[in-house]
């Protein structure tokens, strides 16, 4: 559902839509696997950038962990950190927000 929601936020021909979908998939998966709470997805799209936030109810802040080749988890935040133009997280009332931003140009600009 998170991937479909993000995909529907972009117009046809968006160059960053696929990357945004991949990254939101990582953050939504982290909310399900690690926060174990309901989460809210916020997409803020303007002509020059997209900011996507995942809000959950777990106050534990994420940690970039080292992993071994055989690990089946632990790469999500590394993918976000390596692929997003900016990213971060912060505590919020009743939980936390993990976010990323991508430079975005609307089709035809």
Biopython code that builds the backbone (N, CA, C, O; Angstrom):
import numpy as np
from Bio.PDB.StructureBuilder import StructureBuilder

atoms = [
    (1, "UNK", "N", (0.815, -1.187, 0.000)),
    (1, "UNK", "CA", (0.000, 0.000, 0.000)),
    (1, "UNK", "C", (0.870, 1.267, 0.000)),
    (1, "UNK", "O", (0.541, 2.247, -0.668)),
    (2, "UNK", "N", (1.972, 1.242, 0.745)),
    (2, "UNK", "CA", (2.851, 2.411, 0.793)),
    (2, "UNK", "C", (3.439, 2.694, -0.586)),
    (2, "UNK", "O", (3.509, 3.850, -1.003)),
    (3, "UNK", "N", (3.861, 1.655, -1.293)),
    (3, "UNK", "CA", (4.423, 1.842, -2.636)),
    (3, "UNK", "C", (3.375, 2.406, -3.584)),
    (3, "UNK", "O", (3.662, 3.323, -4.354)),
    (4, "UNK", "N", (2.166, 1.867, -3.533)),
    (4, "UNK", "CA", (1.099, 2.374, -4.417)),
    (4, "UNK", "C", (0.759, 3.828, -4.102)),
    (4, "UNK", "O", (0.525, 4.625, -5.010)),
    (5, "UNK", "N", (0.732, 4.168, -2.829)),
    (5, "UNK", "CA", (0.425, 5.537, -2.435)),
    (5, "UNK", "C", (1.470, 6.505, -2.986)),
    (5, "UNK", "O", (1.127, 7.555, -3.529)),
    (6, "UNK", "N", (2.737, 6.149, -2.843)),
    (6, "UNK", "CA", (3.807, 7.009, -3.354)),
    (6, "UNK", "C", (3.734, 7.082, -4.878)),
    (6, "UNK", "O", (3.860, 8.165, -5.449)),
    (7, "UNK", "N", (3.534, 5.951, -5.535)),
    (7, "UNK", "CA", (3.444, 5.945, -7.005)),
    (7, "UNK", "C", (2.316, 6.853, -7.484)),
    (7, "UNK", "O", (2.468, 7.550, -8.488)),
    (8, "UNK", "N", (1.199, 6.853, -6.786)),
    (8, "UNK", "CA", (0.063, 7.682, -7.205)),
    (8, "UNK", "C", (0.305, 9.167, -6.981)),
    (8, "UNK", "O", (-0.416, 10.003, -7.525)),
    (9, "UNK", "N", (1.316, 9.501, -6.184)),
    (9, "UNK", "CA", (1.635, 10.906, -5.902)),
    (9, "UNK", "C", (2.419, 11.570, -7.019)),
    (9, "UNK", "O", (2.472, 12.798, -7.098)),
    (10, "UNK", "N", (3.029, 10.769, -7.884)),
    (10, "UNK", "CA", (3.856, 11.286, -8.965)),
    (10, "UNK", "C", (3.079, 11.291, -10.273)),
    (10, "UNK", "O", (2.228, 10.432, -10.505)),
    (11, "UNK", "N", (3.377, 12.259, -11.116)),
    (11, "UNK", "CA", (2.810, 12.293, -12.453)),
    (11, "UNK", "C", (3.552, 11.337, -13.372)),
    (11, "UNK", "O", (4.630, 10.844, -13.040)),
    (12, "UNK", "N", (2.967, 11.085, -14.517)),
    (12, "UNK", "CA", (3.614, 10.226, -15.510)),
    (12, "UNK", "C", (4.946, 10.837, -15.913)),
    (12, "UNK", "O", (5.061, 12.054, -16.058)),
    (13, "UNK", "N", (5.943, 9.996, -16.092)),
    (13, "UNK", "CA", (7.243, 10.460, -16.554)),
    (13, "UNK", "C", (8.167, 10.967, -15.471)),
    (13, "UNK", "O", (9.224, 11.517, -15.779)),
    (14, "UNK", "N", (7.802, 10.800, -14.210)),
    (14, "UNK", "CA", (8.660, 11.260, -13.129)),
    (14, "UNK", "C", (9.934, 10.427, -13.093)),
    (14, "UNK", "O", (9.897, 9.197, -13.124)),
    (15, "UNK", "N", (11.060, 11.126, -13.026)),
    (15, "UNK", "CA", (12.356, 10.445, -13.012)),
    (15, "UNK", "C", (12.703, 9.848, -11.657)),
    (15, "UNK", "O", (13.527, 8.936, -11.584)),
    (16, "UNK", "N", (12.104, 10.335, -10.597)),
    (16, "UNK", "CA", (12.479, 9.858, -9.269)),
    (16, "UNK", "C", (11.433, 8.947, -8.649)),
    (16, "UNK", "O", (11.628, 8.466, -7.533)),
    (17, "UNK", "N", (10.342, 8.699, -9.333)),
    (17, "UNK", "CA", (9.266, 7.900, -8.751)),
    (17, "UNK", "C", (9.745, 6.513, -8.342)),
    (17, "UNK", "O", (9.444, 6.060, -7.238)),
    (18, "UNK", "N", (10.485, 5.833, -9.210)),
    (18, "UNK", "CA", (10.935, 4.477, -8.879)),
    (18, "UNK", "C", (11.838, 4.458, -7.660)),
    (18, "UNK", "O", (11.726, 3.566, -6.820)),
    (19, "UNK", "N", (12.733, 5.432, -7.553)),
    (19, "UNK", "CA", (13.606, 5.503, -6.386)),
    (19, "UNK", "C", (12.793, 5.798, -5.129)),
    (19, "UNK", "O", (13.023, 5.187, -4.085)),
    (20, "UNK", "N", (11.854, 6.720, -5.218)),
    (20, "UNK", "CA", (11.005, 7.039, -4.067)),
    (20, "UNK", "C", (10.226, 5.813, -3.616)),
    (20, "UNK", "O", (10.073, 5.580, -2.417)),
    (21, "UNK", "N", (9.733, 5.026, -4.570)),
    (21, "UNK", "CA", (8.979, 3.811, -4.239)),
    (21, "UNK", "C", (9.881, 2.805, -3.529)),
    (21, "UNK", "O", (9.472, 2.200, -2.538)),
    (22, "UNK", "N", (11.092, 2.624, -4.023)),
    (22, "UNK", "CA", (12.038, 1.717, -3.366)),
    (22, "UNK", "C", (12.325, 2.168, -1.938)),
    (22, "UNK", "O", (12.284, 1.362, -1.008)),
    (23, "UNK", "N", (12.612, 3.449, -1.766)),
    (23, "UNK", "CA", (12.997, 3.937, -0.449)),
    (23, "UNK", "C", (11.841, 3.900, 0.540)),
    (23, "UNK", "O", (12.036, 3.576, 1.712)),
    (24, "UNK", "N", (10.640, 4.229, 0.078)),
    (24, "UNK", "CA", (9.500, 4.155, 1.002)),
    (24, "UNK", "C", (9.227, 2.713, 1.388)),
    (24, "UNK", "O", (8.779, 2.440, 2.502)),
    (25, "UNK", "N", (9.491, 1.799, 0.487)),
    (25, "UNK", "CA", (9.327, 0.385, 0.814)),
    (25, "UNK", "C", (10.259, -0.009, 1.961)),
    (25, "UNK", "O", (9.870, -0.761, 2.855)),
    (26, "UNK", "N", (11.477, 0.497, 1.929)),
    (26, "UNK", "CA", (12.424, 0.207, 3.010)),
    (26, "UNK", "C", (11.941, 0.789, 4.339)),
    (26, "UNK", "O", (11.980, 0.113, 5.367)),
    (27, "UNK", "N", (11.487, 2.041, 4.315)),
    (27, "UNK", "CA", (11.043, 2.670, 5.572)),
    (27, "UNK", "C", (9.770, 2.038, 6.099)),
    (27, "UNK", "O", (9.634, 1.848, 7.308)),
    (28, "UNK", "N", (8.836, 1.710, 5.221)),
    (28, "UNK", "CA", (7.596, 1.063, 5.659)),
    (28, "UNK", "C", (7.900, -0.322, 6.228)),
    (28, "UNK", "O", (7.323, -0.722, 7.239)),
    (29, "UNK", "N", (8.806, -1.049, 5.577)),
    (29, "UNK", "CA", (9.202, -2.371, 6.086)),
    (29, "UNK", "C", (9.828, -2.243, 7.470)),
    (29, "UNK", "O", (9.556, -3.057, 8.353)),
    (30, "UNK", "N", (10.662, -1.231, 7.662)),
    (30, "UNK", "CA", (11.264, -1.021, 8.978)),
    (30, "UNK", "C", (10.202, -0.737, 10.034)),
    (30, "UNK", "O", (10.304, -1.225, 11.159)),
    (31, "UNK", "N", (9.188, 0.046, 9.685)),
    (31, "UNK", "CA", (8.120, 0.333, 10.640)),
    (31, "UNK", "C", (7.391, -0.945, 11.041)),
    (31, "UNK", "O", (7.059, -1.137, 12.211)),
    (32, "UNK", "N", (7.147, -1.811, 10.073)),
    (32, "UNK", "CA", (6.456, -3.070, 10.359)),
    (32, "UNK", "C", (7.349, -4.005, 11.179)),
    (32, "UNK", "O", (6.905, -4.569, 12.179)),
    (33, "UNK", "N", (8.609, -4.168, 10.757)),
    (33, "UNK", "CA", (9.504, -5.138, 11.401)),
    (33, "UNK", "C", (10.042, -4.681, 12.752)),
    (33, "UNK", "O", (10.171, -5.480, 13.679)),
    (34, "UNK", "N", (10.354, -3.397, 12.855)),
    (34, "UNK", "CA", (11.056, -2.930, 14.046)),
    (34, "UNK", "C", (10.172, -2.115, 14.986)),
    (34, "UNK", "O", (10.210, -2.333, 16.197)),
    (35, "UNK", "N", (9.386, -1.191, 14.467)),
    (35, "UNK", "CA", (8.527, -0.383, 15.332)),
    (35, "UNK", "C", (7.360, -1.208, 15.858)),
    (35, "UNK", "O", (6.942, -1.061, 17.006)),
    (36, "UNK", "N", (6.842, -2.080, 14.992)),
    (36, "UNK", "CA", (5.717, -2.944, 15.353)),
    (36, "UNK", "C", (4.511, -2.148, 15.826)),
    (36, "UNK", "O", (3.812, -2.543, 16.760)),
    (37, "UNK", "N", (4.278, -1.015, 15.160)),
    (37, "UNK", "CA", (3.106, -0.183, 15.451)),
    (37, "UNK", "C", (2.471, 0.197, 14.114)),
    (37, "UNK", "O", (3.047, -0.031, 13.050)),
    (38, "UNK", "N", (1.294, 0.772, 14.189)),
    (38, "UNK", "CA", (0.735, 1.386, 12.995)),
    (38, "UNK", "C", (1.678, 2.497, 12.577)),
    (38, "UNK", "O", (2.428, 3.029, 13.396)),
    (39, "UNK", "N", (1.638, 2.848, 11.284)),
    (39, "UNK", "CA", (2.452, 3.971, 10.836)),
    (39, "UNK", "C", (1.656, 4.809, 9.856)),
    (39, "UNK", "O", (0.689, 4.350, 9.248)),
    (40, "UNK", "N", (2.090, 6.052, 9.722)),
    (40, "UNK", "CA", (1.470, 7.006, 8.797)),
    (40, "UNK", "C", (2.516, 7.425, 7.787)),
    (40, "UNK", "O", (3.677, 7.641, 8.134)),
    (41, "UNK", "N", (2.107, 7.539, 6.550)),
    (41, "UNK", "CA", (2.986, 7.934, 5.460)),
    (41, "UNK", "C", (2.580, 9.317, 4.979)),
    (41, "UNK", "O", (1.406, 9.566, 4.707)),
    (42, "UNK", "N", (3.559, 10.221, 4.874)),
    (42, "UNK", "CA", (3.310, 11.588, 4.412)),
    (42, "UNK", "C", (4.195, 11.834, 3.199)),
    (42, "UNK", "O", (5.403, 11.599, 3.240)),
    (43, "UNK", "N", (3.580, 12.312, 2.111)),
    (43, "UNK", "CA", (4.313, 12.664, 0.894)),
    (43, "UNK", "C", (4.114, 14.147, 0.660)),
    (43, "UNK", "O", (2.982, 14.615, 0.533)),
    (44, "UNK", "N", (5.212, 14.891, 0.602)),
    (44, "UNK", "CA", (5.182, 16.320, 0.317)),
    (44, "UNK", "C", (5.950, 16.520, -0.983)),
    (44, "UNK", "O", (7.177, 16.431, -1.012)),
    (45, "UNK", "N", (5.222, 16.789, -2.050)),
    (45, "UNK", "CA", (5.792, 16.879, -3.386)),
    (45, "UNK", "C", (5.588, 18.284, -3.917)),
    (45, "UNK", "O", (4.459, 18.765, -4.014)),
    (46, "UNK", "N", (6.699, 18.944, -4.263)),
    (46, "UNK", "CA", (6.585, 20.232, -4.942)),
    (46, "UNK", "C", (7.401, 20.160, -6.227)),
    (46, "UNK", "O", (7.857, 19.082, -6.608)),
    (47, "UNK", "N", (7.585, 21.265, -6.884)),
    (47, "UNK", "CA", (8.255, 21.245, -8.174)),
    (47, "UNK", "C", (9.724, 20.891, -8.144)),
    (47, "UNK", "O", (10.286, 20.524, -9.176)),
    (48, "UNK", "N", (10.367, 20.990, -6.984)),
    (48, "UNK", "CA", (11.809, 20.767, -6.954)),
    (48, "UNK", "C", (12.259, 19.623, -6.059)),
    (48, "UNK", "O", (13.410, 19.198, -6.153)),
    (49, "UNK", "N", (11.403, 19.117, -5.207)),
    (49, "UNK", "CA", (11.806, 18.030, -4.325)),
    (49, "UNK", "C", (10.577, 17.271, -3.839)),
    (49, "UNK", "O", (9.447, 17.757, -3.887)),
    (50, "UNK", "N", (10.851, 16.065, -3.371)),
    (50, "UNK", "CA", (9.824, 15.273, -2.700)),
    (50, "UNK", "C", (10.380, 14.895, -1.329)),
    (50, "UNK", "O", (11.533, 14.481, -1.204)),
    (51, "UNK", "N", (9.554, 15.042, -0.321)),
    (51, "UNK", "CA", (9.910, 14.610, 1.034)),
    (51, "UNK", "C", (8.881, 13.560, 1.437)),
    (51, "UNK", "O", (7.673, 13.783, 1.357)),
    (52, "UNK", "N", (9.383, 12.429, 1.865)),
    (52, "UNK", "CA", (8.517, 11.344, 2.297)),
    (52, "UNK", "C", (8.873, 11.016, 3.739)),
    (52, "UNK", "O", (10.039, 10.820, 4.082)),
    (53, "UNK", "N", (7.847, 10.961, 4.573)),
    (53, "UNK", "CA", (8.024, 10.697, 5.996)),
    (53, "UNK", "C", (7.215, 9.469, 6.395)),
    (53, "UNK", "O", (6.099, 9.262, 5.919)),
    (54, "UNK", "N", (7.791, 8.667, 7.266)),
    (54, "UNK", "CA", (7.073, 7.561, 7.883)),
    (54, "UNK", "C", (7.049, 7.835, 9.384)),
    (54, "UNK", "O", (8.088, 7.885, 10.041)),
    (55, "UNK", "N", (5.839, 8.012, 9.907)),
    (55, "UNK", "CA", (5.624, 8.276, 11.327)),
    (55, "UNK", "C", (5.168, 6.979, 11.977)),
    (55, "UNK", "O", (4.243, 6.332, 11.486)),
    (56, "UNK", "N", (5.810, 6.590, 13.081)),
    (56, "UNK", "CA", (5.329, 5.425, 13.819)),
    (56, "UNK", "C", (5.238, 5.767, 15.298)),
    (56, "UNK", "O", (5.608, 6.866, 15.712)),
    (57, "UNK", "N", (4.749, 4.832, 16.085)),
    (57, "UNK", "CA", (4.478, 5.086, 17.499)),
    (57, "UNK", "C", (5.543, 4.513, 18.424)),
    (57, "UNK", "O", (5.353, 4.490, 19.640)),
    (58, "UNK", "N", (6.657, 4.051, 17.870)),
    (58, "UNK", "CA", (7.734, 3.500, 18.686)),
    (58, "UNK", "C", (8.792, 4.588, 18.878)),
    (58, "UNK", "O", (9.326, 5.096, 17.892)),
    (59, "UNK", "N", (9.110, 4.958, 20.130)),
    (59, "UNK", "CA", (10.074, 6.040, 20.353)),
    (59, "UNK", "C", (11.533, 5.666, 20.096)),
    (59, "UNK", "O", (12.391, 6.548, 20.064)),
    (60, "UNK", "N", (11.833, 4.378, 19.912)),
    (60, "UNK", "CA", (13.225, 3.967, 19.681)),
    (60, "UNK", "C", (13.684, 4.481, 18.317)),
    (60, "UNK", "O", (13.085, 4.168, 17.289)),
    (61, "UNK", "N", (14.754, 5.275, 18.325)),
    (61, "UNK", "CA", (15.273, 5.840, 17.084)),
    (61, "UNK", "C", (16.059, 4.783, 16.311)),
    (61, "UNK", "O", (16.668, 3.898, 16.913)),
    (62, "UNK", "N", (16.049, 4.872, 14.987)),
    (62, "UNK", "CA", (16.758, 3.875, 14.184)),
    (62, "UNK", "C", (18.276, 4.015, 14.324)),
    (62, "UNK", "O", (18.797, 5.073, 14.676)),
    (63, "UNK", "N", (18.957, 2.914, 14.038)),
    (63, "UNK", "CA", (20.417, 2.867, 14.116)),
    (63, "UNK", "C", (20.927, 2.202, 12.845)),
    (63, "UNK", "O", (20.455, 1.132, 12.461)),
    (64, "UNK", "N", (21.895, 2.845, 12.196)),
    (64, "UNK", "CA", (22.566, 2.198, 11.068)),
    (64, "UNK", "C", (23.470, 1.116, 11.639)),
    (64, "UNK", "O", (24.414, 1.405, 12.375)),
    (65, "UNK", "N", (23.174, -0.130, 11.294)),
    (65, "UNK", "CA", (23.925, -1.251, 11.839)),
    (65, "UNK", "C", (24.836, -1.843, 10.778)),
    (65, "UNK", "O", (24.527, -1.832, 9.587)),
    (66, "UNK", "N", (25.962, -2.358, 11.241)),
    (66, "UNK", "CA", (26.811, -3.149, 10.358)),
    (66, "UNK", "C", (26.147, -4.513, 10.190)),
    (66, "UNK", "O", (25.455, -4.986, 11.092)),
    (67, "UNK", "N", (26.352, -5.131, 9.059)),
    (67, "UNK", "CA", (25.768, -6.433, 8.817)),
    (67, "UNK", "C", (26.774, -7.299, 8.074)),
    (67, "UNK", "O", (27.695, -6.799, 7.429)),
    (68, "UNK", "N", (26.581, -8.585, 8.175)),
    (68, "UNK", "CA", (27.434, -9.529, 7.452)),
    (68, "UNK", "C", (26.691, -9.956, 6.191)),
    (68, "UNK", "O", (25.476, -9.783, 6.089)),
    (69, "UNK", "N", (27.414, -10.506, 5.246)),
    (69, "UNK", "CA", (26.827, -10.871, 3.948)),
    (69, "UNK", "C", (25.640, -11.807, 4.098)),
    (69, "UNK", "O", (24.731, -11.772, 3.269)),
    (70, "UNK", "N", (25.619, -12.633, 5.120)),
    (70, "UNK", "CA", (24.550, -13.606, 5.304)),
    (70, "UNK", "C", (23.314, -13.013, 5.982)),
    (70, "UNK", "O", (22.293, -13.692, 6.090)),
    (71, "UNK", "N", (23.385, -11.777, 6.436)),
    (71, "UNK", "CA", (22.255, -11.152, 7.123)),
    (71, "UNK", "C", (21.075, -11.019, 6.183)),
    (71, "UNK", "O", (21.230, -10.688, 5.007)),
    (72, "UNK", "N", (19.881, -11.283, 6.724)),
    (72, "UNK", "CA", (18.672, -11.126, 5.907)),
    (72, "UNK", "C", (18.002, -9.775, 6.144)),
    (72, "UNK", "O", (17.083, -9.409, 5.412)),
    (73, "UNK", "N", (18.446, -9.038, 7.144)),
    (73, "UNK", "CA", (17.948, -7.687, 7.393)),
    (73, "UNK", "C", (19.142, -6.791, 7.682)),
    (73, "UNK", "O", (20.272, -7.265, 7.798)),
    (74, "UNK", "N", (18.883, -5.489, 7.799)),
    (74, "UNK", "CA", (19.926, -4.565, 8.201)),
    (74, "UNK", "C", (20.438, -3.653, 7.108)),
    (74, "UNK", "O", (21.323, -2.832, 7.347)),
    (75, "UNK", "N", (19.887, -3.787, 5.904)),
    (75, "UNK", "CA", (20.389, -2.971, 4.799)),
    (75, "UNK", "C", (19.489, -1.788, 4.447)),
    (75, "UNK", "O", (19.910, -0.894, 3.713)),
    (76, "UNK", "N", (18.273, -1.769, 4.953)),
    (76, "UNK", "CA", (17.289, -0.765, 4.557)),
    (76, "UNK", "C", (17.745, 0.665, 4.736)),
    (76, "UNK", "O", (17.681, 1.457, 3.797)),
    (77, "UNK", "N", (18.208, 1.011, 5.935)),
    (77, "UNK", "CA", (18.655, 2.386, 6.160)),
    (77, "UNK", "C", (19.914, 2.706, 5.375)),
    (77, "UNK", "O", (20.116, 3.853, 4.977)),
    (78, "UNK", "N", (20.763, 1.718, 5.145)),
    (78, "UNK", "CA", (21.941, 1.943, 4.315)),
    (78, "UNK", "C", (21.522, 2.292, 2.886)),
    (78, "UNK", "O", (22.125, 3.162, 2.258)),
    (79, "UNK", "N", (20.502, 1.624, 2.377)),
    (79, "UNK", "CA", (19.991, 1.929, 1.038)),
    (79, "UNK", "C", (19.432, 3.338, 0.998)),
    (79, "UNK", "O", (19.687, 4.082, 0.051)),
    (80, "UNK", "N", (18.670, 3.709, 2.022)),
    (80, "UNK", "CA", (18.106, 5.070, 2.088)),
    (80, "UNK", "C", (19.236, 6.095, 2.165)),
    (80, "UNK", "O", (19.223, 7.088, 1.437)),
    (81, "UNK", "N", (20.206, 5.860, 3.038)),
    (81, "UNK", "CA", (21.315, 6.808, 3.214)),
    (81, "UNK", "C", (22.122, 6.975, 1.933)),
    (81, "UNK", "O", (22.553, 8.082, 1.613)),
    (82, "UNK", "N", (22.329, 5.891, 1.200)),
    (82, "UNK", "CA", (23.133, 5.946, -0.021)),
    (82, "UNK", "C", (22.371, 6.522, -1.210)),
    (82, "UNK", "O", (22.991, 7.036, -2.141)),
    (83, "UNK", "N", (21.055, 6.449, -1.202)),
    (83, "UNK", "CA", (20.273, 6.801, -2.386)),
    (83, "UNK", "C", (19.549, 8.139, -2.300)),
    (83, "UNK", "O", (19.352, 8.797, -3.321)),
    (84, "UNK", "N", (19.154, 8.546, -1.111)),
    (84, "UNK", "CA", (18.401, 9.794, -0.952)),
    (84, "UNK", "C", (19.348, 10.988, -1.019)),
    (84, "UNK", "O", (20.530, 10.873, -0.696)),
    (85, "UNK", "N", (18.821, 12.123, -1.436)),
    (85, "UNK", "CA", (19.622, 13.350, -1.410)),
    (85, "UNK", "C", (19.877, 13.779, 0.027)),
    (85, "UNK", "O", (20.979, 14.215, 0.359)),
    (86, "UNK", "N", (18.874, 13.660, 0.876)),
    (86, "UNK", "CA", (19.020, 13.864, 2.320)),
    (86, "UNK", "C", (18.066, 12.904, 3.006)),
    (86, "UNK", "O", (17.079, 12.466, 2.415)),
    (87, "UNK", "N", (18.360, 12.585, 4.235)),
    (87, "UNK", "CA", (17.484, 11.730, 5.019)),
    (87, "UNK", "C", (17.772, 11.964, 6.481)),
    (87, "UNK", "O", (18.784, 12.567, 6.837)),
    (88, "UNK", "N", (16.884, 11.488, 7.323)),
    (88, "UNK", "CA", (17.106, 11.618, 8.754)),
    (88, "UNK", "C", (15.940, 11.069, 9.544)),
    (88, "UNK", "O", (15.052, 10.405, 9.008)),
    (89, "UNK", "N", (15.965, 11.360, 10.826)),
    (89, "UNK", "CA", (14.904, 10.911, 11.719)),
    (89, "UNK", "C", (14.902, 11.809, 12.934)),
    (89, "UNK", "O", (15.901, 12.462, 13.237)),
    (90, "UNK", "N", (13.793, 11.841, 13.619)),
    (90, "UNK", "CA", (13.694, 12.588, 14.861)),
    (90, "UNK", "C", (12.556, 12.023, 15.699)),
    (90, "UNK", "O", (11.613, 11.418, 15.190)),
    (91, "UNK", "N", (12.683, 12.243, 16.997)),
    (91, "UNK", "CA", (11.625, 11.843, 17.914)),
    (91, "UNK", "C", (10.430, 12.756, 17.697)),
    (91, "UNK", "O", (10.581, 13.920, 17.325)),
    (92, "UNK", "N", (9.259, 12.225, 17.928)),
    (92, "UNK", "CA", (8.032, 13.011, 17.854)),
    (92, "UNK", "C", (7.166, 12.647, 19.051)),
    (92, "UNK", "O", (7.457, 11.687, 19.765)),
    (93, "UNK", "N", (6.119, 13.402, 19.268)),
    (93, "UNK", "CA", (5.201, 13.067, 20.348)),
    (93, "UNK", "C", (4.634, 11.679, 20.093)),
    (93, "UNK", "O", (3.933, 11.463, 19.104)),
    (94, "UNK", "N", (4.929, 10.758, 20.962)),
    (94, "UNK", "CA", (4.384, 9.418, 20.839)),
    (94, "UNK", "C", (5.087, 8.522, 19.849)),
    (94, "UNK", "O", (4.520, 7.504, 19.453)),
    (95, "UNK", "N", (6.305, 8.853, 19.426)),
    (95, "UNK", "CA", (7.007, 7.977, 18.494)),
    (95, "UNK", "C", (8.166, 8.651, 17.809)),
    (95, "UNK", "O", (8.951, 9.363, 18.435)),
    (96, "UNK", "N", (8.268, 8.414, 16.488)),
    (96, "UNK", "CA", (9.361, 9.004, 15.715)),
    (96, "UNK", "C", (8.928, 9.193, 14.278)),
    (96, "UNK", "O", (7.899, 8.680, 13.838)),
    (97, "UNK", "N", (9.750, 9.951, 13.556)),
    (97, "UNK", "CA", (9.575, 10.177, 12.127)),
    (97, "UNK", "C", (10.895, 9.847, 11.450)),
    (97, "UNK", "O", (11.948, 10.339, 11.855)),
    (98, "UNK", "N", (10.837, 9.011, 10.416)),
    (98, "UNK", "CA", (12.003, 8.731, 9.582)),
    (98, "UNK", "C", (11.643, 9.266, 8.206)),
    (98, "UNK", "O", (10.555, 8.993, 7.697)),
    (99, "UNK", "N", (12.552, 10.030, 7.598)),
    (99, "UNK", "CA", (12.214, 10.731, 6.357)),
    (99, "UNK", "C", (13.372, 10.700, 5.373)),
    (99, "UNK", "O", (14.519, 10.429, 5.729)),
    (100, "UNK", "N", (13.029, 10.989, 4.114)),
    (100, "UNK", "CA", (14.053, 11.218, 3.096)),
    (100, "UNK", "C", (13.534, 12.242, 2.108)),
    (100, "UNK", "O", (12.329, 12.457, 1.981)),
    (101, "UNK", "N", (14.468, 12.869, 1.412)),
    (101, "UNK", "CA", (14.135, 13.826, 0.362)),
    (101, "UNK", "C", (14.900, 13.476, -0.908)),
    (101, "UNK", "O", (16.043, 13.020, -0.868)),
    (102, "UNK", "N", (14.239, 13.702, -2.026)),
    (102, "UNK", "CA", (14.841, 13.526, -3.345)),
    (102, "UNK", "C", (14.593, 14.778, -4.156)),
    (102, "UNK", "O", (13.517, 15.370, -4.077)),
    (103, "UNK", "N", (15.588, 15.189, -4.941)),
    (103, "UNK", "CA", (15.381, 16.277, -5.876)),
    (103, "UNK", "C", (14.401, 15.777, -6.923)),
    (103, "UNK", "O", (14.531, 14.667, -7.437)),
    (104, "UNK", "N", (13.426, 16.608, -7.228)),
    (104, "UNK", "CA", (12.363, 16.198, -8.152)),
    (104, "UNK", "C", (12.081, 17.312, -9.131)),
    (104, "UNK", "O", (11.943, 18.474, -8.746)),
    (105, "UNK", "N", (11.997, 16.965, -10.360)),
    (105, "UNK", "CA", (11.584, 17.910, -11.387)),
    (105, "UNK", "C", (10.301, 17.397, -11.991)),
    (105, "UNK", "O", (10.244, 16.266, -12.476)),
    (106, "UNK", "N", (9.285, 18.209, -11.967)),
    (106, "UNK", "CA", (8.013, 17.820, -12.566)),
    (106, "UNK", "C", (8.220, 17.593, -14.055)),
    (106, "UNK", "O", (9.025, 18.293, -14.670)),
    (107, "UNK", "N", (7.509, 16.622, -14.661)),
    (107, "UNK", "CA", (7.666, 16.365, -16.095)),
    (107, "UNK", "C", (7.480, 17.649, -16.904)),
    (107, "UNK", "O", (6.564, 18.431, -16.648)),
    (108, "UNK", "N", (8.364, 17.853, -17.884)),
    (108, "UNK", "CA", (8.279, 19.022, -18.741)),
    (108, "UNK", "C", (9.013, 20.233, -18.235)),
    (108, "UNK", "O", (8.967, 21.286, -18.871)),
    (109, "UNK", "N", (9.715, 20.118, -17.068)),
    (109, "UNK", "CA", (10.455, 21.283, -16.557)),
    (109, "UNK", "C", (11.943, 21.044, -16.652)),
    (109, "UNK", "O", (12.733, 21.908, -16.272)),
]
sb = StructureBuilder()
sb.init_structure("model")
sb.init_model(0)
sb.init_chain("A")
sb.init_seg("    ")
for serial, (resi, resn, name, xyz) in enumerate(atoms, 1):
    if name == "N":
        sb.init_residue(resn, " ", resi, " ")
    sb.init_atom(name, np.array(xyz, "f"), 0.0, 1.0, " ", f" {name:<3s}", serial, name[0])
structure = sb.get_structure()
